[in-house]
Amino acid sequence: MASNTKATSVKRKNKQEKQGRRRKNRLAKKSTQSLTELFAGLGEPGKAAPVAAK
């Protein structure tokens, strides 16, 4: 039978791994831009693209 210390340390390790995975999943949820954000600099569809100011 495993000791209480060993069981506690395993639980702690698993909990920390889960926290890291949850953090990564939270960050990855918004990793890519939406289409409107991606093409926002090109102007409205069907119209000429805006000219960059010099």
C-alpha positions in Angstrom: 0.0 0.0 0.0 1.3 3.4 -0.9 2.2 5.9 1.8 0.2 9.1 2.3 3.2 11.2 1.4 3.6 9.4 -2.0 -0.1 9.7 -2.7 -0.1 13.4 -1.9 3.0 14.1 -4.0 1.4 12.3 -7.0 -1.8 14.3 -6.6 0.2 17.5 -6.5 2.1 16.6 -9.6 -1.1 15.8 -11.5 -2.7 19.0 -10.3 0.2 21.1 -11.5 0.2 19.4 -14.9 -3.5 20.0 -15.3 -3.1 23.7 -14.4 -0.4 24.1 -17.0 -2.6 22.4 -19.6 -5.6 24.5 -18.7 -3.4 27.7 -19.0 -2.1 26.6 -22.4 -5.7 25.8 -23.6 -6.9 29.2 -22.4 -4.1 31.0 -24.3 -4.6 28.9 -27.5 -8.3 29.7 -27.6 -7.6 33.1 -29.3 -4.4 32.3 -31.1 -5.6 33.1 -34.6 -7.2 36.3 -35.9 -10.7 36.3 -37.3 -11.3 37.1 -40.9 -12.4 40.6 -40.2 -9.3 41.2 -38.1 -7.0 39.6 -40.7 -8.3 41.7 -43.6 -9.2 44.9 -41.7 -6.3 46.8 -43.3 -7.5 46.1 -46.9 -10.7 48.2 -46.6 -14.2 47.3 -47.4 -15.0 44.6 -50.0 -15.6 45.9 -53.5 -13.9 49.2 -52.9 -10.3 50.3 -53.5 -7.8 49.6 -50.8 -6.8 52.6 -48.7 -3.6 54.3 -49.7 -0.9 54.4 -47.0 0.0 57.9 -45.9 3.7 59.0 -46.4 
